Amino acid sequence: MSLEERLASYIVEGTKEGLFKDLDEALEKYDAPLSIINGPLMAGMDEVGKLFNNNELIVAEVLQSAEAMKAAVAHLEPFMEKKEDDRGKGKYLLATVKGDVHDIGKNLVEIILKNNGFKIVNLGIKVTSNELIEAVERETPDAIGLSGLLVKSTQQMVLTANDLRERGISIPILVGGAALTRRFTENKISKGYEGLVLYAKDAMNGLDLANKLAR
Ligand code: B1M
């Protein structure tokens, strides 16, 4: 098996046996740790999604895959480019929306924003509108980042944006997640919110948008 096939298979099999050694080899070969995540590791995750969809994997096995992915990201994190910025580019609240437990993408966004001069308060998963509103009032962030992978999470983002607006909150919101599209963001989420709502297709795009907002 090639290095790429082996890396994807750790995620599919949900095993860490040999993973770190191969990640170290990949660090030599790839230009950046994020290319390893977006390439072979994500290919493994996509395969997990397909197998799960076809009932060839059960939730417990997908959880093992998620653990392997998290371990891989944690191993790669120290090698990611860090831009120390004393000025601080702004403070973000990050949350996976109510009803959704998927947090690997959100946590990747956290790492990338943190490494690039942003202050992050990660509120975790299944975050309700009330929890978010309380956190906005407590932390006075510059923007909010919402993640959600389920189709129902896209609707939850619409509800959350409405709840924030009703509370008089209008700071920019960055949204992302596999079931979301730019079109849905513009037509549904933005419509119910006073402030800017920006769609990020992946974590690096999220960083680009956050950098533009910070200017
Ligand atoms: Co779930 N799951 N899952 N799952 N799971 C999906 C999402 C699914 C597509 C699988 C499938 O059927 N093919 C499907 C959703 C169907 C739908 O609604 N469209 C699904 C389902 C159905 C479910 C359950 C309902 C299964 C069940 O219980 N019967 C259940 C739901 C639980 C709940 O949330 N209430 C469930 C549970 C789980 C596990 C707990 C087992 C586990 C999650 C563990 C964890 O996160 N801690 C899990 C996993 C691992 C997946 C898949 C296989 C992988 C997700 C992942 O981590 N990808 C997923 C299939 C797939 O995506 N291929 C699937 C890697 C990650 C880096 O990518 O999060 O997409 P992602 O993030 C990307 C971008 O989306 C973006 O940037 C990242 C890349 O740079 N991004 C942002 C994300 N958030 C962002 C925020 C931003 C900016 C960019 O700014 C703020």
Residues whose N, C-alpha, C, O or C-beta is under 5 A from the ligand:
A	BS01	B1M	M45 D46 V48 G49 K50 F52 N53 V59 V62 L63 A66 G99 D100 V101 H102 D103 I104 G105 K106 V109 G145 L146 S147 G148 L149 L150 V151 K152 L174 V175 G176 G177 A178 A179 A200 K201 D202 A203 M204 G206
